[in-house]
Amino acid sequence: MKDGDVVRVALIGCKGYSQKFNLPAYQYMKNARLVAVADIDEQAAARAAAEYKIPSASGDPFSVLKDDDVDAVEIATPNFTHVELAVAAANAGKHILVQKPMATSVQECNTMIEAADRAGVMLSVFMMFRGNHLMHDIQTLLQSGVLGRISSIRARMAHGGGALASPGSWRRSRRLTGGGCLALLGVHWINLFRWYLGEIARVKAFSKTLYCDMEGDDVTGALLEFKSGQIGMLETAYCVQPGGDMLEIYGDQGELHYHKSQGVHIWAKRPFDGKIIKYLTPGEHYHLAPPVDAPGMVHGMYYTFHEEFYQAILEGKISSLGGRDGRVDVAVLEAIYRAAGSGGTETVLP
Ligand SMILES: NC(=O)c1ccc[n+]([C@@H]2O[C@H](COP(=O)([O-])OP(=O)(O)OC[C@H]3O[C@@H](n4cnc5c(N)ncnc54)[C@H](O)[C@@H]3O)[C@@H](O)[C@H]2O)c1
């Protein structure tokens, strides 16, 4: 790295998620600076470069990989494009941050990990909850045993993305998404479940296309068994109104409910004085109203994860561990789809 204190990044994919979250979030980062943007829609790249004063814009995502002034790429393109772009980036010696889900199959994830390891570059998958201050607080609460021994975790992520996707959109294709709404939305909670309770061993599921004109699932419900024996319940939908995202965790000493539109509710026998959650009177009902995030953290969820990724690069802590973690999420997705197909219980394959 020539410019020792900042990672020079090329963002590939400028509309959709990038336009809403990524491009603004990069403005707040200390460890990284956008030096190039690329998109197969050349005008979208040009617009992003003009709006955010980024020096280089291209309609060819592979051209930025030849640029010696680029140290890393963030891949924010449709799921089916991740593998080709990531392998090309690794071969060009660029570090890689890729949007979730890592790819459309475990096989593609393996190809990406092998390419990163061969090239000795960093590979990680952006999972938004890993940069979310509330979700970190909840993890600390669980670790400190406030809820006691956890028996089950439940979560739901749903909105009307299936109906909103335009007719030719990649979001309607099973192959191009790697499934459907489970791969697009449910993967967030799968990653968080694993973060909180460890690896998932076995799954049962129903996965259907009920109301949307799409090939992939627009509603999926899965029952998960963790290696620890604890139970997880996951629901995801692409055919409903937004606002119903929620997480519930039950233990023998208390319980926690998070609902996006209602905030956090806790009841427990012990107090917890977290960064955001201030549950100071045990035995009483606690309510933290939304929006729930650390004060002053504009776009915090979208750049905290990135800052840590780029910090690791600056410190020379190069690894593909983030990619290996993203691969396990995709293995769980595959097991859920297999279980929905077979009607039985499926093991998450290593
Ligand atoms: N919260 C989250 O973490 C979150 C939310 C939304 C999307 N995503 C992920 O971000 C990625 C992009 O999703 P989106 O909603 O922005 O999609 P999108 O279709 O809205 O935008 C994708 C962008 O990539 C460009 N593009 C397509 N193929 C390309 C290629 N081969 N090379 C370069 N550019 C290409 C398109 O022109 C477009 O600008 C997906 O992997 C998705 O799962 C993550």
The ligand as an SDF file (V2000), in Angstrom:
LIG
                    3D

 44 48  0  0  0  0  0  0  0  0999 V2000
  -28.5110   -4.7880    3.7200 N   0  0  0  0  0  0  0  0  0  0  0  0
  -27.7170   -5.3590    2.9090 C   0  0  0  0  0  0  0  0  0  0  0  0
  -26.7640   -5.8720    3.3590 O   0  0  0  0  0  0  0  0  0  0  0  0
  -28.0340   -5.3690    1.4360 C   0  0  0  0  0  0  0  0  0  0  0  0
  -29.1740   -4.7200    0.9760 C   0  0  0  0  0  0  0  0  0  0  0  0
  -29.4440   -4.7380   -0.3960 C   0  0  0  0  0  0  0  0  0  0  0  0
  -28.6040   -5.4150   -1.2730 C   0  0  0  0  0  0  0  0  0  0  0  0
  -27.5110   -6.0610   -0.7760 N   0  0  0  0  0  0  0  0  0  0  0  0
  -26.6420   -6.8210   -1.6860 C   0  0  0  0  0  0  0  0  0  0  0  0
  -25.9530   -5.9170   -2.5340 O   0  0  0  0  0  0  0  0  0  0  0  0
  -25.7760   -6.5000   -3.8300 C   0  0  0  0  0  0  0  0  0  0  0  0
  -26.3830   -5.5650   -4.8800 C   0  0  0  0  0  0  0  0  0  0  0  0
  -27.7650   -5.4530   -4.6210 O   0  0  0  0  0  0  0  0  0  0  0  0
  -28.5780   -4.1580   -5.1270 P   0  0  0  0  0  0  0  0  0  0  0  0
  -29.8610   -4.1860   -4.3920 O   0  0  0  0  0  0  0  0  0  0  0  0
  -27.7400   -2.9430   -5.0370 O   0  0  0  0  0  0  0  0  0  0  0  0
  -28.8110   -4.5650   -6.6500 O   0  0  0  0  0  0  0  0  0  0  0  0
  -29.2440   -3.6060   -7.8530 P   0  0  0  0  0  0  0  0  0  0  0  0
  -29.6510   -4.4820   -8.9770 O   0  0  0  0  0  0  0  0  0  0  0  0
  -30.1960   -2.5650   -7.3710 O   0  0  0  0  0  0  0  0  0  0  0  0
  -27.8860   -2.8240   -8.2280 O   0  0  0  0  0  0  0  0  0  0  0  0
  -26.7680   -3.5480   -8.7040 C   0  0  0  0  0  0  0  0  0  0  0  0
  -25.8040   -2.5930   -9.4090 C   0  0  0  0  0  0  0  0  0  0  0  0
  -24.7510   -3.3810   -9.9540 O   0  0  0  0  0  0  0  0  0  0  0  0
  -24.6120   -3.0570  -11.3600 C   0  0  0  0  0  0  0  0  0  0  0  0
  -24.1220   -4.2800  -12.0070 N   0  0  0  0  0  0  0  0  0  0  0  0
  -24.8200   -5.3840  -12.3640 C   0  0  0  0  0  0  0  0  0  0  0  0
  -23.9840   -6.3200  -12.8760 N   0  0  0  0  0  0  0  0  0  0  0  0
  -22.7390   -5.7920  -12.8380 C   0  0  0  0  0  0  0  0  0  0  0  0
  -21.4620   -6.2730  -13.1920 C   0  0  0  0  0  0  0  0  0  0  0  0
  -21.2800   -7.5110  -13.6880 N   0  0  0  0  0  0  0  0  0  0  0  0
  -20.4060   -5.4580  -13.0360 N   0  0  0  0  0  0  0  0  0  0  0  0
  -20.5600   -4.2020  -12.5330 C   0  0  0  0  0  0  0  0  0  0  0  0
  -21.7440   -3.6850  -12.1690 N   0  0  0  0  0  0  0  0  0  0  0  0
  -22.8270   -4.4920  -12.2920 C   0  0  0  0  0  0  0  0  0  0  0  0
  -25.9830   -2.6000  -11.8130 C   0  0  0  0  0  0  0  0  0  0  0  0
  -25.9130   -1.8140  -12.9590 O   0  0  0  0  0  0  0  0  0  0  0  0
  -26.4340   -1.8290  -10.5720 C   0  0  0  0  0  0  0  0  0  0  0  0
  -25.9200   -0.5140  -10.5570 O   0  0  0  0  0  0  0  0  0  0  0  0
  -26.4480   -7.8630   -3.7780 C   0  0  0  0  0  0  0  0  0  0  0  0
  -25.4970   -8.8600   -3.5310 O   0  0  0  0  0  0  0  0  0  0  0  0
  -27.4180   -7.7460   -2.6210 C   0  0  0  0  0  0  0  0  0  0  0  0
  -27.7100   -8.9830   -1.9980 O   0  0  0  0  0  0  0  0  0  0  0  0
  -27.1890   -6.0170    0.5400 C   0  0  0  0  0  0  0  0  0  0  0  0
  1  2  1  0
  2  3  2  0
  2  4  1  0
  4  5  1  0
  4 44  2  0
  5  6  2  0
  6  7  1  0
  7  8  2  0
  8  9  1  0
  8 44  1  0
  9 10  1  0
  9 42  1  0
 10 11  1  0
 11 12  1  0
 11 40  1  0
 12 13  1  0
 13 14  1  0
 14 15  2  0
 14 16  1  0
 14 17  1  0
 17 18  1  0
 18 19  2  0
 18 20  1  0
 18 21  1  0
 21 22  1  0
 22 23  1  0
 23 24  1  0
 23 38  1  0
 24 25  1  0
 25 26  1  0
 25 36  1  0
 26 27  1  0
 26 35  1  0
 27 28  2  0
 28 29  1  0
 29 30  1  0
 29 35  2  0
 30 31  1  0
 30 32  2  0
 32 33  1  0
 33 34  2  0
 34 35  1  0
 36 37  1  0
 36 38  1  0
 38 39  1  0
 40 41  1  0
 40 42  1  0
 42 43  1  0
M  CHG  2   8   1  16  -1
M  END
$$$$
